Amino acid sequence: MKLTKRTRGHFILLLFLGILAGTMIWELLERFIALSGHPLDLTVGPLGFDAGVLEVWLSLNPGSPLGGIAGYLLFRRV
């Protein structure tokens, strides 16, 4: 699918879902590796801001950009 004004919402949705899925899958992978006795923590975080009324914090790991790439590729294939 090409990125146009009509498909922008689908693109953002697939990108967001890809990042979310990649982050969660990486977290599960880290926990399974930790259960085997080899601690691994590549999470960067928390990144964000606090504006007094609004506070947003994100914890990113290598699965986040990988999931974003997967979401982009899925969008291009559809």
mmCIF file of the N, C-alpha and C atoms, coordinates in Angstrom:
data_MODEL
# 
_entry.id   MODEL 
# 
loop_
_atom_site.group_PDB 
_atom_site.id 
_atom_site.type_symbol 
_atom_site.label_atom_id 
_atom_site.label_alt_id 
_atom_site.label_comp_id 
_atom_site.label_asym_id 
_atom_site.label_entity_id 
_atom_site.label_seq_id 
_atom_site.pdbx_PDB_ins_code 
_atom_site.Cartn_x 
_atom_site.Cartn_y 
_atom_site.Cartn_z 
_atom_site.occupancy 
_atom_site.B_iso_or_equiv 
_atom_site.pdbx_formal_charge 
_atom_site.auth_seq_id 
_atom_site.auth_comp_id 
_atom_site.auth_asym_id 
_atom_site.auth_atom_id 
_atom_site.pdbx_PDB_model_num 
ATOM 1   N N  . MET A 1 1  ? 0.843  -1.158  0.000  1.00 0.00 ? 1  MET A N  1 
ATOM 2   C CA . MET A 1 1  ? 0.000  0.000   0.000  1.00 0.00 ? 1  MET A CA 1 
ATOM 3   C C  . MET A 1 1  ? 0.901  1.238   0.000  1.00 0.00 ? 1  MET A C  1 
ATOM 4   N N  . LYS A 1 2  ? 0.519  2.234   -0.736 1.00 0.00 ? 2  LYS A N  1 
ATOM 5   C CA . LYS A 1 2  ? 1.285  3.475   -0.763 1.00 0.00 ? 2  LYS A CA 1 
ATOM 6   C C  . LYS A 1 2  ? 0.746  4.425   0.300  1.00 0.00 ? 2  LYS A C  1 
ATOM 7   N N  . LEU A 1 3  ? 1.649  5.226   0.833  1.00 0.00 ? 3  LEU A N  1 
ATOM 8   C CA . LEU A 1 3  ? 1.273  6.187   1.859  1.00 0.00 ? 3  LEU A CA 1 
ATOM 9   C C  . LEU A 1 3  ? 0.648  7.401   1.192  1.00 0.00 ? 3  LEU A C  1 
ATOM 10  N N  . THR A 1 4  ? -0.642 7.575   1.408  1.00 0.00 ? 4  THR A N  1 
ATOM 11  C CA . THR A 1 4  ? -1.371 8.727   0.907  1.00 0.00 ? 4  THR A CA 1 
ATOM 12  C C  . THR A 1 4  ? -2.153 9.336   2.068  1.00 0.00 ? 4  THR A C  1 
ATOM 13  N N  . LYS A 1 5  ? -2.889 10.381  1.760  1.00 0.00 ? 5  LYS A N  1 
ATOM 14  C CA . LYS A 1 5  ? -3.681 11.023  2.793  1.00 0.00 ? 5  LYS A CA 1 
ATOM 15  C C  . LYS A 1 5  ? -4.743 10.070  3.354  1.00 0.00 ? 5  LYS A C  1 
ATOM 16  N N  . ARG A 1 6  ? -5.304 9.214   2.502  1.00 0.00 ? 6  ARG A N  1 
ATOM 17  C CA . ARG A 1 6  ? -6.343 8.273   2.936  1.00 0.00 ? 6  ARG A CA 1 
ATOM 18  C C  . ARG A 1 6  ? -5.777 7.114   3.755  1.00 0.00 ? 6  ARG A C  1 
ATOM 19  N N  . THR A 1 7  ? -4.535 6.719   3.499  1.00 0.00 ? 7  THR A N  1 
ATOM 20  C CA . THR A 1 7  ? -3.959 5.552   4.183  1.00 0.00 ? 7  THR A CA 1 
ATOM 21  C C  . THR A 1 7  ? -3.064 5.933   5.359  1.00 0.00 ? 7  THR A C  1 
ATOM 22  N N  . ARG A 1 8  ? -2.965 7.201   5.666  1.00 0.00 ? 8  ARG A N  1 
ATOM 23  C CA . ARG A 1 8  ? -2.088 7.646   6.759  1.00 0.00 ? 8  ARG A CA 1 
ATOM 24  C C  . ARG A 1 8  ? -2.496 7.038   8.096  1.00 0.00 ? 8  ARG A C  1 
ATOM 25  N N  . GLY A 1 9  ? -3.787 6.944   8.365  1.00 0.00 ? 9  GLY A N  1 
ATOM 26  C CA . GLY A 1 9  ? -4.259 6.352   9.623  1.00 0.00 ? 9  GLY A CA 1 
ATOM 27  C C  . GLY A 1 9  ? -3.888 4.886   9.744  1.00 0.00 ? 9  GLY A C  1 
ATOM 28  N N  . HIS A 1 10 ? -4.026 4.150   8.649  1.00 0.00 ? 10 HIS A N  1 
ATOM 29  C CA . HIS A 1 10 ? -3.633 2.737   8.656  1.00 0.00 ? 10 HIS A CA 1 
ATOM 30  C C  . HIS A 1 10 ? -2.133 2.592   8.898  1.00 0.00 ? 10 HIS A C  1 
ATOM 31  N N  . PHE A 1 11 ? -1.347 3.469   8.283  1.00 0.00 ? 11 PHE A N  1 
ATOM 32  C CA . PHE A 1 11 ? 0.104  3.429   8.460  1.00 0.00 ? 11 PHE A CA 1 
ATOM 33  C C  . PHE A 1 11 ? 0.478  3.658   9.924  1.00 0.00 ? 11 PHE A C  1 
ATOM 34  N N  . ILE A 1 12 ? -0.103 4.678   10.530 1.00 0.00 ? 12 ILE A N  1 
ATOM 35  C CA . ILE A 1 12 ? 0.215  4.986   11.925 1.00 0.00 ? 12 ILE A CA 1 
ATOM 36  C C  . ILE A 1 12 ? -0.224 3.845   12.833 1.00 0.00 ? 12 ILE A C  1 
ATOM 37  N N  . LEU A 1 13 ? -1.387 3.264   12.559 1.00 0.00 ? 13 LEU A N  1 
ATOM 38  C CA . LEU A 1 13 ? -1.870 2.144   13.366 1.00 0.00 ? 13 LEU A CA 1 
ATOM 39  C C  . LEU A 1 13 ? -0.941 0.939   13.266 1.00 0.00 ? 13 LEU A C  1 
ATOM 40  N N  . LEU A 1 14 ? -0.556 0.562   12.048 1.00 0.00 ? 14 LEU A N  1 
ATOM 41  C CA . LEU A 1 14 ? 0.340  -0.589  11.884 1.00 0.00 ? 14 LEU A CA 1 
ATOM 42  C C  . LEU A 1 14 ? 1.714  -0.320  12.487 1.00 0.00 ? 14 LEU A C  1 
ATOM 43  N N  . LEU A 1 15 ? 2.202  0.904   12.366 1.00 0.00 ? 15 LEU A N  1 
ATOM 44  C CA . LEU A 1 15 ? 3.488  1.255   12.958 1.00 0.00 ? 15 LEU A CA 1 
ATOM 45  C C  . LEU A 1 15 ? 3.420  1.155   14.486 1.00 0.00 ? 15 LEU A C  1 
ATOM 46  N N  . PHE A 1 16 ? 2.361  1.703   15.069 1.00 0.00 ? 16 PHE A N  1 
ATOM 47  C CA . PHE A 1 16 ? 2.186  1.655   16.521 1.00 0.00 ? 16 PHE A CA 1 
ATOM 48  C C  . PHE A 1 16 ? 2.047  0.220   17.020 1.00 0.00 ? 16 PHE A C  1 
ATOM 49  N N  . LEU A 1 17 ? 1.227  -0.568  16.340 1.00 0.00 ? 17 LEU A N  1 
ATOM 50  C CA . LEU A 1 17 ? 1.039  -1.964  16.749 1.00 0.00 ? 17 LEU A CA 1 
ATOM 51  C C  . LEU A 1 17 ? 2.331  -2.766  16.594 1.00 0.00 ? 17 LEU A C  1 
ATOM 52  N N  . GLY A 1 18 ? 3.111  -2.469  15.548 1.00 0.00 ? 18 GLY A N  1 
ATOM 53  C CA . GLY A 1 18 ? 4.392  -3.144  15.368 1.00 0.00 ? 18 GLY A CA 1 
ATOM 54  C C  . GLY A 1 18 ? 5.369  -2.809  16.483 1.00 0.00 ? 18 GLY A C  1 
ATOM 55  N N  . ILE A 1 19 ? 5.432  -1.533  16.848 1.00 0.00 ? 19 ILE A N  1 
ATOM 56  C CA . ILE A 1 19 ? 6.327  -1.121  17.938 1.00 0.00 ? 19 ILE A CA 1 
ATOM 57  C C  . ILE A 1 19 ? 5.891  -1.755  19.253 1.00 0.00 ? 19 ILE A C  1 
ATOM 58  N N  . LEU A 1 20 ? 4.596  -1.760  19.510 1.00 0.00 ? 20 LEU A N  1 
ATOM 59  C CA . LEU A 1 20 ? 4.080  -2.357  20.738 1.00 0.00 ? 20 LEU A CA 1 
ATOM 60  C C  . LEU A 1 20 ? 4.367  -3.860  20.787 1.00 0.00 ? 20 LEU A C  1 
ATOM 61  N N  . ALA A 1 21 ? 4.108  -4.551  19.689 1.00 0.00 ? 21 ALA A N  1 
ATOM 62  C CA . ALA A 1 21 ? 4.361  -5.995  19.651 1.00 0.00 ? 21 ALA A CA 1 
ATOM 63  C C  . ALA A 1 21 ? 5.850  -6.295  19.775 1.00 0.00 ? 21 ALA A C  1 
ATOM 64  N N  . GLY A 1 22 ? 6.690  -5.534  19.085 1.00 0.00 ? 22 GLY A N  1 
ATOM 65  C CA . GLY A 1 22 ? 8.134  -5.747  19.168 1.00 0.00 ? 22 GLY A CA 1 
ATOM 66  C C  . GLY A 1 22 ? 8.663  -5.536  20.576 1.00 0.00 ? 22 GLY A C  1 
ATOM 67  N N  . THR A 1 23 ? 8.156  -4.514  21.251 1.00 0.00 ? 23 THR A N  1 
ATOM 68  C CA . THR A 1 23 ? 8.579  -4.234  22.624 1.00 0.00 ? 23 THR A CA 1 
ATOM 69  C C  . THR A 1 23 ? 8.193  -5.373  23.555 1.00 0.00 ? 23 THR A C  1 
ATOM 70  N N  . MET A 1 24 ? 6.958  -5.856  23.423 1.00 0.00 ? 24 MET A N  1 
ATOM 71  C CA . MET A 1 24 ? 6.501  -6.935  24.308 1.00 0.00 ? 24 MET A CA 1 
ATOM 72  C C  . MET A 1 24 ? 7.207  -8.250  24.008 1.00 0.00 ? 24 MET A C  1 
ATOM 73  N N  . ILE A 1 25 ? 7.428  -8.558  22.742 1.00 0.00 ? 25 ILE A N  1 
ATOM 74  C CA . ILE A 1 25 ? 8.129  -9.796  22.389 1.00 0.00 ? 25 ILE A CA 1 
ATOM 75  C C  . ILE A 1 25 ? 9.561  -9.755  22.898 1.00 0.00 ? 25 ILE A C  1 
ATOM 76  N N  . TRP A 1 26 ? 10.231 -8.610  22.769 1.00 0.00 ? 26 TRP A N  1 
ATOM 77  C CA . TRP A 1 26 ? 11.609 -8.497  23.269 1.00 0.00 ? 26 TRP A CA 1 
ATOM 78  C C  . TRP A 1 26 ? 11.645 -8.664  24.787 1.00 0.00 ? 26 TRP A C  1 
ATOM 79  N N  . GLU A 1 27 ? 10.666 -8.091  25.474 1.00 0.00 ? 27 GLU A N  1 
ATOM 80  C CA . GLU A 1 27 ? 10.606 -8.222  26.929 1.00 0.00 ? 27 GLU A CA 1 
ATOM 81  C C  . GLU A 1 27 ? 10.438 -9.683  27.329 1.00 0.00 ? 27 GLU A C  1 
ATOM 82  N N  . LEU A 1 28 ? 9.569  -10.406 26.634 1.00 0.00 ? 28 LEU A N  1 
ATOM 83  C CA . LEU A 1 28 ? 9.410  -11.839 26.918 1.00 0.00 ? 28 LEU A CA 1 
ATOM 84  C C  . LEU A 1 28 ? 10.695 -12.605 26.640 1.00 0.00 ? 28 LEU A C  1 
ATOM 85  N N  . LEU A 1 29 ? 11.371 -12.267 25.555 1.00 0.00 ? 29 LEU A N  1 
ATOM 86  C CA . LEU A 1 29 ? 12.635 -12.913 25.224 1.00 0.00 ? 29 LEU A CA 1 
ATOM 87  C C  . LEU A 1 29 ? 13.672 -12.668 26.317 1.00 0.00 ? 29 LEU A C  1 
ATOM 88  N N  . GLU A 1 30 ? 13.760 -11.433 26.811 1.00 0.00 ? 30 GLU A N  1 
ATOM 89  C CA . GLU A 1 30 ? 14.700 -11.128 27.894 1.00 0.00 ? 30 GLU A CA 1 
ATOM 90  C C  . GLU A 1 30 ? 14.373 -11.930 29.150 1.00 0.00 ? 30 GLU A C  1 
ATOM 91  N N  . ARG A 1 31 ? 13.096 -12.070 29.454 1.00 0.00 ? 31 ARG A N  1 
ATOM 92  C CA . ARG A 1 31 ? 12.712 -12.816 30.657 1.00 0.00 ? 31 ARG A CA 1 
ATOM 93  C C  . ARG A 1 31 ? 13.012 -14.303 30.529 1.00 0.00 ? 31 ARG A C  1 
ATOM 94  N N  . PHE A 1 32 ? 12.796 -14.883 29.352 1.00 0.00 ? 32 PHE A N  1 
ATOM 95  C CA . PHE A 1 32 ? 13.138 -16.296 29.149 1.00 0.00 ? 32 PHE A CA 1 
ATOM 96  C C  . PHE A 1 32 ? 14.641 -16.514 29.225 1.00 0.00 ? 32 PHE A C  1 
ATOM 97  N N  . ILE A 1 33 ? 15.422 -15.580 28.699 1.00 0.00 ? 33 ILE A N  1 
ATOM 98  C CA . ILE A 1 33 ? 16.872 -15.693 28.801 1.00 0.00 ? 33 ILE A CA 1 
ATOM 99  C C  . ILE A 1 33 ? 17.316 -15.572 30.253 1.00 0.00 ? 33 ILE A C  1 
ATOM 100 N N  . ALA A 1 34 ? 16.668 -14.680 31.017 1.00 0.00 ? 34 ALA A N  1 
ATOM 101 C CA . ALA A 1 34 ? 17.003 -14.526 32.437 1.00 0.00 ? 34 ALA A CA 1 
ATOM 102 C C  . ALA A 1 34 ? 16.670 -15.795 33.220 1.00 0.00 ? 34 ALA A C  1 
ATOM 103 N N  . LEU A 1 35 ? 15.598 -16.488 32.834 1.00 0.00 ? 35 LEU A N  1 
ATOM 104 C CA . LEU A 1 35 ? 15.261 -17.742 33.515 1.00 0.00 ? 35 LEU A CA 1 
ATOM 105 C C  . LEU A 1 35 ? 16.324 -18.815 33.299 1.00 0.00 ? 35 LEU A C  1 
ATOM 106 N N  . SER A 1 36 ? 17.038 -18.745 32.177 1.00 0.00 ? 36 SER A N  1 
ATOM 107 C CA . SER A 1 36 ? 18.076 -19.730 31.909 1.00 0.00 ? 36 SER A CA 1 
ATOM 108 C C  . SER A 1 36 ? 19.375 -19.411 32.654 1.00 0.00 ? 36 SER A C  1 
ATOM 109 N N  . GLY A 1 37 ? 19.403 -18.294 33.379 1.00 0.00 ? 37 GLY A N  1 
ATOM 110 C CA . GLY A 1 37 ? 20.563 -17.971 34.197 1.00 0.00 ? 37 GLY A CA 1 
ATOM 111 C C  . GLY A 1 37 ? 21.489 -16.938 33.590 1.00 0.00 ? 37 GLY A C  1 
ATOM 112 N N  . HIS A 1 38 ? 21.115 -16.358 32.467 1.00 0.00 ? 38 HIS A N  1 
ATOM 113 C CA . HIS A 1 38 ? 21.933 -15.331 31.825 1.00 0.00 ? 38 HIS A CA 1 
ATOM 114 C C  . HIS A 1 38 ? 21.151 -14.026 31.794 1.00 0.00 ? 38 HIS A C  1 
ATOM 115 N N  . PRO A 1 39 ? 21.384 -13.159 32.776 1.00 0.00 ? 39 PRO A N  1 
ATOM 116 C CA . PRO A 1 39 ? 20.619 -11.909 32.807 1.00 0.00 ? 39 PRO A CA 1 
ATOM 117 C C  . PRO A 1 39 ? 20.956 -11.019 31.596 1.00 0.00 ? 39 PRO A C  1 
ATOM 118 N N  . LEU A 1 40 ? 19.933 -10.463 31.001 1.00 0.00 ? 40 LEU A N  1 
ATOM 119 C CA . LEU A 1 40 ? 20.084 -9.611  29.831 1.00 0.00 ? 40 LEU A CA 1 
ATOM 120 C C  . LEU A 1 40 ? 19.102 -8.468  29.974 1.00 0.00 ? 40 LEU A C  1 
ATOM 121 N N  . ASP A 1 41 ? 19.601 -7.234  29.898 1.00 0.00 ? 41 ASP A N  1 
ATOM 122 C CA . ASP A 1 41 ? 18.723 -6.073  29.980 1.00 0.00 ? 41 ASP A CA 1 
ATOM 123 C C  . ASP A 1 41 ? 19.242 -5.003  29.037 1.00 0.00 ? 41 ASP A C  1 
ATOM 124 N N  . LEU A 1 42 ? 18.609 -4.875  27.884 1.00 0.00 ? 42 LEU A N  1 
ATOM 125 C CA . LEU A 1 42 ? 18.994 -3.876  26.896 1.00 0.00 ? 42 LEU A CA 1 
ATOM 126 C C  . LEU A 1 42 ? 17.967 -2.756  26.796 1.00 0.00 ? 42 LEU A C  1 
ATOM 127 N N  . THR A 1 43 ? 17.131 -2.632  27.816 1.00 0.00 ? 43 THR A N  1 
ATOM 128 C CA . THR A 1 43 ? 16.086 -1.623  27.800 1.00 0.00 ? 43 THR A CA 1 
ATOM 129 C C  . THR A 1 43 ? 16.666 -0.255  28.093 1.00 0.00 ? 43 THR A C  1 
ATOM 130 N N  . VAL A 1 44 ? 16.270 0.713   27.272 1.00 0.00 ? 44 VAL A N  1 
ATOM 131 C CA . VAL A 1 44 ? 16.644 2.111   27.479 1.00 0.00 ? 44 VAL A CA 1 
ATOM 132 C C  . VAL A 1 44 ? 15.426 2.798   28.048 1.00 0.00 ? 44 VAL A C  1 
ATOM 133 N N  . GLY A 1 45 ? 15.567 3.452   29.127 1.00 0.00 ? 45 GLY A N  1 
ATOM 134 C CA . GLY A 1 45 ? 14.382 4.135   29.627 1.00 0.00 ? 45 GLY A CA 1 
ATOM 135 C C  . GLY A 1 45 ? 14.554 4.579   31.047 1.00 0.00 ? 45 GLY A C  1 
ATOM 136 N N  . PRO A 1 46 ? 13.630 5.212   31.553 1.00 0.00 ? 46 PRO A N  1 
ATOM 137 C CA . PRO A 1 46 ? 12.461 5.731   30.853 1.00 0.00 ? 46 PRO A CA 1 
ATOM 138 C C  . PRO A 1 46 ? 12.796 7.043   30.136 1.00 0.00 ? 46 PRO A C  1 
ATOM 139 N N  . LEU A 1 47 ? 12.274 7.187   28.941 1.00 0.00 ? 47 LEU A N  1 
ATOM 140 C CA . LEU A 1 47 ? 12.407 8.402   28.162 1.00 0.00 ? 47 LEU A CA 1 
ATOM 141 C C  . LEU A 1 47 ? 11.052 9.095   28.144 1.00 0.00 ? 47 LEU A C  1 
ATOM 142 N N  . GLY A 1 48 ? 11.028 10.388  28.334 1.00 0.00 ? 48 GLY A N  1 
ATOM 143 C CA . GLY A 1 48 ? 9.743  11.069  28.301 1.00 0.00 ? 48 GLY A CA 1 
ATOM 144 C C  . GLY A 1 48 ? 9.841  12.472  28.830 1.00 0.00 ? 48 GLY A C  1 
ATOM 145 N N  . PHE A 1 49 ? 8.693  12.981  29.212 1.00 0.00 ? 49 PHE A N  1 
ATOM 146 C CA . PHE A 1 49 ? 8.640  14.340  29.739 1.00 0.00 ? 49 PHE A CA 1 
ATOM 147 C C  . PHE A 1 49 ? 7.512  14.458  30.745 1.00 0.00 ? 49 PHE A C  1 
ATOM 148 N N  . ASP A 1 50 ? 7.631  15.472  31.577 1.00 0.00 ? 50 ASP A N  1 
ATOM 149 C CA . ASP A 1 50 ? 6.618  15.773  32.572 1.00 0.00 ? 50 ASP A CA 1 
ATOM 150 C C  . ASP A 1 50 ? 6.280  17.244  32.436 1.00 0.00 ? 50 ASP A C  1 
ATOM 151 N N  . ALA A 1 51 ? 5.060  17.540  31.986 1.00 0.00 ? 51 ALA A N  1 
ATOM 152 C CA . ALA A 1 51 ? 4.637  18.922  31.780 1.00 0.00 ? 51 ALA A CA 1 
ATOM 153 C C  . ALA A 1 51 ? 3.734  19.401  32.906 1.00 0.00 ? 51 ALA A C  1 
ATOM 154 N N  . GLY A 1 52 ? 3.815  18.781  34.044 1.00 0.00 ? 52 GLY A N  1 
ATOM 155 C CA . GLY A 1 52 ? 2.981  19.180  35.166 1.00 0.00 ? 52 GLY A CA 1 
ATOM 156 C C  . GLY A 1 52 ? 1.627  18.496  35.131 1.00 0.00 ? 52 GLY A C  1 
ATOM 157 N N  . VAL A 1 53 ? 0.871  18.738  34.083 1.00 0.00 ? 53 VAL A N  1 
ATOM 158 C CA . VAL A 1 53 ? -0.443 18.133  33.946 1.00 0.00 ? 53 VAL A CA 1 
ATOM 159 C C  . VAL A 1 53 ? -0.355 16.821  33.184 1.00 0.00 ? 53 VAL A C  1 
ATOM 160 N N  . LEU A 1 54 ? 0.527  16.777  32.189 1.00 0.00 ? 54 LEU A N  1 
ATOM 161 C CA . LEU A 1 54 ? 0.675  15.604  31.336 1.00 0.00 ? 54 LEU A CA 1 
ATOM 162 C C  . LEU A 1 54 ? 2.057  15.001  31.544 1.00 0.00 ? 54 LEU A C  1 
ATOM 163 N N  . GLU A 1 55 ? 2.082  13.709  31.765 1.00 0.00 ? 55 GLU A N  1 
ATOM 164 C CA . GLU A 1 55 ? 3.342  13.005  31.981 1.00 0.00 ? 55 GLU A CA 1 
ATOM 165 C C  . GLU A 1 55 ? 3.382  11.787  31.064 1.00 0.00 ? 55 GLU A C  1 
ATOM 166 N N  . VAL A 1 56 ? 4.434  11.679  30.250 1.00 0.00 ? 56 VAL A N  1 
ATOM 167 C CA . VAL A 1 56 ? 4.575  10.575  29.308 1.00 0.00 ? 56 VAL A CA 1 
ATOM 168 C C  . VAL A 1 56 ? 5.978  9.994   29.452 1.00 0.00 ? 56 VAL A C  1 
ATOM 169 N N  . TRP A 1 57 ? 6.054  8.687   29.674 1.00 0.00 ? 57 TRP A N  1 
ATOM 170 C CA . TRP A 1 57 ? 7.333  7.999   29.806 1.00 0.00 ? 57 TRP A CA 1 
ATOM 171 C C  . TRP A 1 57 ? 7.292  6.738   28.967 1.00 0.00 ? 57 TRP A C  1 
ATOM 172 N N  . LEU A 1 58 ? 8.377  6.446   28.268 1.00 0.00 ? 58 LEU A N  1 
ATOM 173 C CA . LEU A 1 58 ? 8.490  5.255   27.435 1.00 0.00 ? 58 LEU A CA 1 
ATOM 174 C C  . LEU A 1 58 ? 9.737  4.481   27.806 1.00 0.00 ? 58 LEU A C  1 
ATOM 175 N N  . SER A 1 59 ? 9.629  3.186   27.801 1.00 0.00 ? 59 SER A N  1 
ATOM 176 C CA . SER A 1 59 ? 10.794 2.323   27.946 1.00 0.00 ? 59 SER A CA 1 
ATOM 177 C C  . SER A 1 59 ? 10.993 1.617   26.609 1.00 0.00 ? 59 SER A C  1 
ATOM 178 N N  . LEU A 1 60 ? 12.129 1.857   25.994 1.00 0.00 ? 60 LEU A N  1 
ATOM 179 C CA . LEU A 1 60 ? 12.409 1.287   24.683 1.00 0.00 ? 60 LEU A CA 1 
ATOM 180 C C  . LEU A 1 60 ? 13.459 0.196   24.801 1.00 0.00 ? 60 LEU A C  1 
ATOM 181 N N  . ASN A 1 61 ? 13.334 -0.801  23.950 1.00 0.00 ? 61 ASN A N  1 
ATOM 182 C CA . ASN A 1 61 ? 14.325 -1.855  23.857 1.00 0.00 ? 61 ASN A CA 1 
ATOM 183 C C  . ASN A 1 61 ? 14.559 -2.149  22.380 1.00 0.00 ? 61 ASN A C  1 
ATOM 184 N N  . PRO A 1 62 ? 15.503 -3.000  22.028 1.00 0.00 ? 62 PRO A N  1 
ATOM 185 C CA . PRO A 1 62 ? 15.767 -3.273  20.604 1.00 0.00 ? 62 PRO A CA 1 
ATOM 186 C C  . PRO A 1 62 ? 14.569 -3.810  19.838 1.00 0.00 ? 62 PRO A C  1 
ATOM 187 N N  . GLY A 1 63 ? 13.597 -4.386  20.509 1.00 0.00 ? 63 GLY A N  1 
ATOM 188 C CA . GLY A 1 63 ? 12.408 -4.884  19.842 1.00 0.00 ? 63 GLY A CA 1 
ATOM 189 C C  . GLY A 1 63 ? 11.506 -3.762  19.333 1.00 0.00 ? 63 GLY A C  1 
ATOM 190 N N  . SER A 1 64 ? 11.613 -2.576  19.925 1.00 0.00 ? 64 SER A N  1 
ATOM 191 C CA . SER A 1 64 ? 10.764 -1.454  19.516 1.00 0.00 ? 64 SER A CA 1 
ATOM 192 C C  . SER A 1 64 ? 11.033 -1.030  18.074 1.00 0.00 ? 64 SER A C  1 
ATOM 193 N N  . PRO A 1 65 ? 12.276 -0.710  17.706 1.00 0.00 ? 65 PRO A N  1 
ATOM 194 C CA . PRO A 1 65 ? 12.506 -0.351  16.295 1.00 0.00 ? 65 PRO A CA 1 
ATOM 195 C C  . PRO A 1 65 ? 12.326 -1.541  15.352 1.00 0.00 ? 65 PRO A C  1 
ATOM 196 N N  . LEU A 1 66 ? 12.629 -2.751  15.821 1.00 0.00 ? 66 LEU A N  1 
ATOM 197 C CA . LEU A 1 66 ? 12.415 -3.921  14.975 1.00 0.00 ? 66 LEU A CA 1 
ATOM 198 C C  . LEU A 1 66 ? 10.928 -4.123  14.692 1.00 0.00 ? 66 LEU A C  1 
ATOM 199 N N  . GLY A 1 67 ? 10.097 -3.900  15.698 1.00 0.00 ? 67 GLY A N  1 
ATOM 200 C CA . GLY A 1 67 ? 8.661  -3.988  15.504 1.00 0.00 ? 67 GLY A CA 1 
ATOM 201 C C  . GLY A 1 67 ? 8.144  -2.881  14.599 1.00 0.00 ? 67 GLY A C  1 
ATOM 202 N N  . GLY A 1 68 ? 8.738  -1.681  14.725 1.00 0.00 ? 68 GLY A N  1 
ATOM 203 C CA . GLY A 1 68 ? 8.360  -0.582  13.838 1.00 0.00 ? 68 GLY A CA 1 
ATOM 204 C C  . GLY A 1 68 ? 8.697  -0.891  12.387 1.00 0.00 ? 68 GLY A C  1 
ATOM 205 N N  . ILE A 1 69 ? 9.842  -1.492  12.165 1.00 0.00 ? 69 ILE A N  1 
ATOM 206 C CA . ILE A 1 69 ? 10.233 -1.893  10.808 1.00 0.00 ? 69 ILE A CA 1 
ATOM 207 C C  . ILE A 1 69 ? 9.278  -2.959  10.286 1.00 0.00 ? 69 ILE A C  1 
ATOM 208 N N  . ALA A 1 70 ? 8.910  -3.905  11.140 1.00 0.00 ? 70 ALA A N  1 
ATOM 209 C CA . ALA A 1 70 ? 7.963  -4.943  10.726 1.00 0.00 ? 70 ALA A CA 1 
ATOM 210 C C  . ALA A 1 70 ? 6.600  -4.341  10.391 1.00 0.00 ? 70 ALA A C  1 
ATOM 211 N N  . GLY A 1 71 ? 6.151  -3.362  11.176 1.00 0.00 ? 71 GLY A N  1 
ATOM 212 C CA . GLY A 1 71 ? 4.892  -2.692  10.889 1.00 0.00 ? 71 GLY A CA 1 
ATOM 213 C C  . GLY A 1 71 ? 4.938  -1.946  9.568  1.00 0.00 ? 71 GLY A C  1 
ATOM 214 N N  . TYR A 1 72 ? 6.068  -1.284  9.286  1.00 0.00 ? 72 TYR A N  1 
ATOM 215 C CA . TYR A 1 72 ? 6.242  -0.581  8.018  1.00 0.00 ? 72 TYR A CA 1 
ATOM 216 C C  . TYR A 1 72 ? 6.223  -1.562  6.841  1.00 0.00 ? 72 TYR A C  1 
ATOM 217 N N  . LEU A 1 73 ? 6.948  -2.669  6.984  1.00 0.00 ? 73 LEU A N  1 
ATOM 218 C CA . LEU A 1 73 ? 6.975  -3.658  5.917  1.00 0.00 ? 73 LEU A CA 1 
ATOM 219 C C  . LEU A 1 73 ? 5.606  -4.297  5.693  1.00 0.00 ? 73 LEU A C  1 
ATOM 220 N N  . LEU A 1 74 ? 4.872  -4.512  6.778  1.00 0.00 ? 74 LEU A N  1 
ATOM 221 C CA . LEU A 1 74 ? 3.518  -5.043  6.640  1.00 0.00 ? 74 LEU A CA 1 
ATOM 222 C C  . LEU A 1 74 ? 2.624  -4.043  5.905  1.00 0.00 ? 74 LEU A C  1 
ATOM 223 N N  . PHE A 1 75 ? 2.770  -2.777  6.207  1.00 0.00 ? 75 PHE A N  1 
ATOM 224 C CA . PHE A 1 75 ? 1.999  -1.747  5.518  1.00 0.00 ? 75 PHE A CA 1 
ATOM 225 C C  . PHE A 1 75 ? 2.327  -1.732  4.015  1.00 0.00 ? 75 PHE A C  1 
ATOM 226 N N  . ARG A 1 76 ? 3.601  -1.858  3.692  1.00 0.00 ? 76 ARG A N  1 
ATOM 227 C CA . ARG A 1 76 ? 4.000  -1.842  2.272  1.00 0.00 ? 76 ARG A CA 1 
ATOM 228 C C  . ARG A 1 76 ? 3.482  -3.068  1.532  1.00 0.00 ? 76 ARG A C  1 
ATOM 229 N N  . ARG A 1 77 ? 3.346  -4.208  2.199  1.00 0.00 ? 77 ARG A N  1 
ATOM 230 C CA . ARG A 1 77 ? 2.897  -5.445  1.566  1.00 0.00 ? 77 ARG A CA 1 
ATOM 231 C C  . ARG A 1 77 ? 1.383  -5.472  1.341  1.00 0.00 ? 77 ARG A C  1 
ATOM 232 N N  . VAL A 1 78 ? 0.652  -4.777  2.179  1.00 0.00 ? 78 VAL A N  1 
ATOM 233 C CA . VAL A 1 78 ? -0.816 -4.816  2.089  1.00 0.00 ? 78 VAL A CA 1 
ATOM 234 C C  . VAL A 1 78 ? -1.300 -4.021  0.938  1.00 0.00 ? 78 VAL A C  1 
# 
